Amino acid sequence: MHRFKLSKCFSFTTSRDWLYRYSFGNAGLRSIRTDLGEGTVMHCWMPKFQNESRPNLLLVHGFGANAMWQYAEHLRHFTARFNVYVPDLVFFGESYTTRSDRGESFQAQSVMRMMEAHGVLRMSLVGISYGGFVGYSMAAQFPDKMEKLILCCAGVCLEEKDLEEGFFNVSDLDEALSILLPQTPEKLRALMGFSFVKPGARHVGESAEIVVIKNAGHAVNIEKPKEFIKHLKSFLFDSDSSPPSPTPTHRALPLHCYWS
C-alpha cells in the first residue's frame, strides 16, 4: 500500500525536470516564450543579462522531452564565455505551432526568427542528432548568421547509396517510425543496432573536421560527456570565437562533425 501511494505522488520525470530548471536558472538563464505569429510560439532559455562583448552560442537538442534534458550537464562550460541560448524546438517542451509544417526547414526558420526577435544576429551552433539536421538547415538558409557549426551524430550527408548499402535498411517511412519510436523489445534492439555505425570519411568542405568518439552510442553527449566537452571547447574556444561583427564577411563556415 505504501509503495503504491509513493508511486502516485512521486514522478521521476517531474522531479528531474524541476532540478534541470533550477540548474538552468542557476547558470544565469531565464525561461522566455516568444510569439512568432501564425500560431507559432517558441520557448527558449536565454541569458538573464546579455553581454554584448561575448559571442553567442545556440544549443539545439535532438529528440526528447525538452532541451534541458540534453544540455543541463554542459551549461557551466559555456556560460562564462558565451551568451548561451537553449531553445525547445517546435513540438518539444513548451514550443508549439498550429501550422501543419513538420520539416526541419520550418524548425530552422522558427529558431532563427526567435533569435532575431531578441536581437541575436550572429551565433555559433551545436546540434545533436535531430538538432544537427535543424542546425544544418539553419546554416544553409542563413549562412551569414553563422560563426561556427557543430553537428553531433547527425547524418546530414546521408546519400541514397548509403541506404542501398544497408546503413539504415528500411522499406518505408512507417517501418522507420516503428524503429525510431520502438513499441516492442525487438524494435528497441533494432534501434540499438542502428545506434552503432562505422562513420564514413566524407567531409562537407575544406573547413570541416570530423571527430570520432569511440565506444559510445548515439547519445554521445551523455555517454562520453568529458570527451564531448573537450572537443567542443577545442573547436569553440579559440581566437575565432570573438564578438560578432556588425558587418559579417562571406567565408567558409567552420564545421565540426561528431560520430560515435
C-alpha positions as CSV (number, residue, x, y, z in Angstrom):
1,M,0.0,0.0,0.0
2,H,2.7,2.4,1.0
3,R,4.6,1.7,-2.2
4,F,1.5,2.4,-4.2
5,K,0.9,5.7,-2.5
6,L,4.5,6.7,-3.1
7,S,4.3,5.9,-6.8
8,K,1.1,8.0,-7.0
9,C,2.7,11.1,-5.6
10,F,6.3,10.9,-6.9
11,S,7.3,11.4,-10.5
12,F,10.9,10.9,-11.5
13,T,10.5,13.0,-14.7
14,T,8.7,15.9,-12.9
15,S,11.4,16.0,-10.2
16,R,14.2,15.7,-12.7
17,D,12.6,18.5,-14.8
18,W,12.5,20.7,-11.7
19,L,16.1,20.1,-11.0
20,Y,17.0,21.0,-14.5
21,R,15.0,24.2,-14.3
22,Y,16.9,25.1,-11.2
23,S,20.3,24.4,-12.8
24,F,19.4,26.5,-15.9
25,G,18.3,29.4,-13.7
26,N,21.4,29.0,-11.5
27,A,23.5,29.2,-14.7
28,G,22.2,32.7,-15.4
29,L,19.5,31.7,-17.9
30,R,15.8,32.6,-17.9
31,S,12.8,30.9,-19.5
32,I,11.2,33.0,-22.3
33,R,8.3,32.4,-24.6
34,T,8.3,34.3,-27.9
35,D,5.2,34.5,-30.1
36,L,6.3,34.4,-33.7
37,G,2.8,34.9,-35.1
38,E,0.8,32.5,-37.3
39,G,0.2,30.2,-34.3
40,T,3.8,29.6,-33.5
41,V,5.3,30.1,-30.1
42,M,8.9,29.3,-29.3
43,H,10.3,28.7,-25.8
44,C,13.9,29.3,-25.1
45,W,16.4,29.5,-22.2
46,M,18.2,32.8,-22.6
47,P,20.7,34.9,-20.7
48,K,19.2,37.0,-17.9
49,F,21.6,39.7,-19.0
50,Q,23.1,39.6,-22.5
51,N,26.8,40.6,-22.6
52,E,27.5,42.2,-25.9
53,S,31.2,41.6,-25.6
54,R,30.6,37.9,-25.7
55,P,29.8,35.7,-28.8
56,N,26.5,33.9,-28.9
57,L,26.1,30.1,-28.7
58,L,23.0,28.3,-29.7
59,L,22.5,24.7,-28.4
60,V,19.9,22.7,-30.4
61,H,18.6,19.5,-28.9
62,G,17.6,16.2,-30.5
63,F,14.5,14.0,-29.9
64,G,13.5,14.1,-26.3
65,A,11.1,15.8,-23.8
66,N,12.8,19.2,-23.9
67,A,16.2,20.9,-24.3
68,M,17.0,20.8,-20.6
69,W,17.5,17.0,-20.5
70,Q,20.3,17.1,-23.1
71,Y,22.2,20.2,-22.2
72,A,21.9,20.6,-18.4
73,E,25.2,19.0,-17.7
74,H,27.1,21.1,-20.2
75,L,25.9,24.7,-19.5
76,R,28.6,25.5,-16.9
77,H,31.3,25.0,-19.5
78,F,30.0,27.8,-21.8
79,T,28.0,30.4,-19.8
80,A,31.2,32.2,-18.7
81,R,32.3,32.8,-22.3
82,F,29.2,32.9,-24.3
83,N,25.6,34.3,-24.3
84,V,24.0,30.8,-24.3
85,Y,20.6,30.1,-25.9
86,V,18.9,26.8,-25.5
87,P,15.5,26.6,-27.3
88,D,12.8,23.9,-27.3
89,L,12.2,23.0,-30.9
90,V,8.6,23.2,-32.2
91,F,6.6,20.2,-30.9
92,F,9.0,19.7,-28.0
93,G,8.9,21.1,-24.5
94,E,6.9,24.4,-24.4
95,S,7.3,25.3,-28.1
96,Y,4.3,24.7,-30.4
97,T,2.6,25.7,-33.6
98,T,-0.9,25.4,-35.2
99,R,0.7,25.2,-38.7
100,S,0.9,21.9,-40.5
101,D,4.6,22.2,-41.4
102,R,6.7,19.5,-39.8
103,G,10.1,19.8,-41.6
104,E,13.5,20.8,-40.3
105,S,13.4,23.8,-42.7
106,F,10.4,25.2,-40.8
107,Q,12.2,24.4,-37.5
108,A,15.3,26.3,-38.6
109,Q,13.2,29.3,-39.7
110,S,11.4,29.3,-36.4
111,V,14.6,29.2,-34.3
112,M,16.1,32.0,-36.4
113,R,13.1,34.2,-36.2
114,M,13.1,33.8,-32.4
115,M,16.8,34.7,-32.2
116,E,16.3,37.7,-34.4
117,A,13.4,38.8,-32.3
118,H,15.8,39.0,-29.3
119,G,18.5,40.9,-31.3
120,V,20.8,38.0,-31.9
121,L,22.2,38.3,-35.4
122,R,25.3,36.1,-35.3
123,M,25.9,32.8,-33.5
124,S,27.8,29.5,-33.3
125,L,25.6,26.4,-33.2
126,V,25.8,23.0,-31.6
127,G,23.2,20.5,-32.8
128,I,22.7,17.0,-31.5
129,S,21.0,14.3,-33.6
130,Y,17.8,15.8,-35.0
131,G,19.1,19.2,-33.7
132,G,22.0,18.7,-36.1
133,F,19.6,18.5,-39.1
134,V,17.9,21.7,-37.9
135,G,21.3,23.3,-37.4
136,Y,22.4,22.3,-40.9
137,S,19.3,23.7,-42.4
138,M,19.9,27.0,-40.5
139,A,23.4,27.2,-41.9
140,A,22.1,26.5,-45.4
141,Q,19.4,29.1,-45.2
142,F,21.2,31.7,-43.2
143,P,24.9,31.3,-43.8
144,D,25.7,35.0,-42.9
145,K,24.2,34.4,-39.4
146,M,26.6,31.5,-38.5
147,E,30.0,31.7,-37.0
148,K,30.7,28.0,-36.4
149,L,28.6,24.9,-36.8
150,I,29.0,21.6,-34.8
151,L,26.9,18.6,-35.8
152,C,26.8,15.6,-33.4
153,C,25.6,12.2,-34.6
154,A,23.5,13.8,-37.4
155,G,23.6,12.1,-40.8
156,V,23.1,15.3,-42.8
157,C,25.3,13.9,-45.7
158,L,23.4,10.6,-45.9
159,E,23.1,9.6,-49.6
160,E,20.9,7.0,-51.4
161,K,23.9,4.7,-51.8
162,D,24.3,4.6,-48.0
163,L,20.7,3.3,-47.7
164,E,21.4,0.8,-50.5
165,E,24.4,-0.4,-48.7
166,G,22.4,-1.1,-45.5
167,F,23.3,2.0,-43.4
168,F,19.6,2.4,-42.5
169,N,17.9,-0.5,-44.1
170,V,14.1,0.1,-44.0
171,S,11.5,-0.4,-46.6
172,D,9.4,2.7,-46.0
173,L,8.6,5.6,-43.6
174,D,6.3,3.5,-41.4
175,E,9.0,0.9,-40.8
176,A,11.4,3.7,-39.9
177,L,9.0,5.2,-37.4
178,S,8.4,1.8,-35.8
179,I,12.1,1.6,-35.1
180,L,12.7,5.2,-34.1
181,L,9.7,5.0,-31.7
182,P,10.0,1.4,-30.6
183,Q,7.0,-0.3,-29.0
184,T,8.4,-3.8,-28.6
185,P,11.7,-5.2,-27.4
186,E,12.5,-6.4,-30.9
187,K,12.2,-2.8,-32.3
188,L,14.3,-1.5,-29.4
189,R,17.1,-3.9,-30.2
190,A,16.8,-2.9,-33.9
191,L,17.2,0.8,-32.8
192,M,20.3,0.0,-30.7
193,G,21.7,-1.8,-33.7
194,F,21.4,1.4,-35.8
195,S,23.0,3.4,-33.0
196,F,26.4,1.9,-33.6
197,V,27.9,2.6,-37.0
198,K,31.2,3.0,-38.7
199,P,31.4,6.6,-39.8
200,G,32.2,7.5,-43.4
201,A,35.3,9.5,-44.4
202,R,33.4,12.2,-46.3
203,H,33.9,15.8,-45.4
204,V,31.4,18.6,-46.0
205,G,34.1,21.0,-47.1
206,E,37.7,22.1,-46.6
207,S,36.9,23.9,-43.4
208,A,35.2,20.8,-41.9
209,E,36.6,18.5,-39.3
210,I,35.4,15.1,-38.3
211,V,35.9,13.7,-34.8
212,V,35.2,10.1,-33.8
213,I,34.4,9.3,-30.2
214,K,35.0,5.6,-29.6
215,N,32.9,3.2,-27.6
216,A,29.8,5.4,-27.5
217,G,26.4,5.2,-28.9
218,H,24.1,7.8,-30.4
219,A,23.8,9.8,-27.1
220,V,27.5,10.7,-27.1
221,N,26.9,13.8,-25.0
222,I,25.6,11.7,-22.2
223,E,27.7,8.6,-22.6
224,K,31.0,10.4,-23.0
225,P,30.5,13.8,-21.6
226,K,34.1,14.6,-20.8
227,E,35.3,13.8,-24.3
228,F,32.3,15.6,-25.8
229,I,33.0,18.8,-23.9
230,K,36.8,18.6,-24.6
231,H,36.2,18.6,-28.4
232,L,33.5,21.3,-28.1
233,K,35.9,23.5,-26.3
234,S,38.8,22.9,-28.7
235,F,36.6,24.0,-31.6
236,L,34.8,26.9,-29.9
237,F,37.4,28.3,-27.5
238,D,39.9,29.9,-29.9
239,S,40.6,33.3,-31.4
240,D,37.7,32.9,-33.9
241,S,35.2,33.0,-31.0
242,S,35.3,36.8,-31.0
243,P,32.3,39.1,-30.6
244,P,30.0,39.0,-33.6
245,S,30.9,41.6,-36.3
246,P,28.2,44.0,-37.3
247,T,29.2,43.5,-41.0
248,P,29.8,39.8,-41.4
249,T,32.2,38.7,-44.1
250,H,31.5,35.9,-46.6
251,R,33.7,32.9,-45.8
252,A,33.7,29.2,-45.5
253,L,31.7,28.1,-42.4
254,P,33.9,26.2,-39.9
255,L,32.2,22.9,-39.4
256,H,32.8,20.2,-36.8
257,C,31.2,16.8,-37.1
258,Y,31.0,14.1,-34.4
259,W,30.5,10.4,-34.9
260,S,30.3,7.8,-32.2
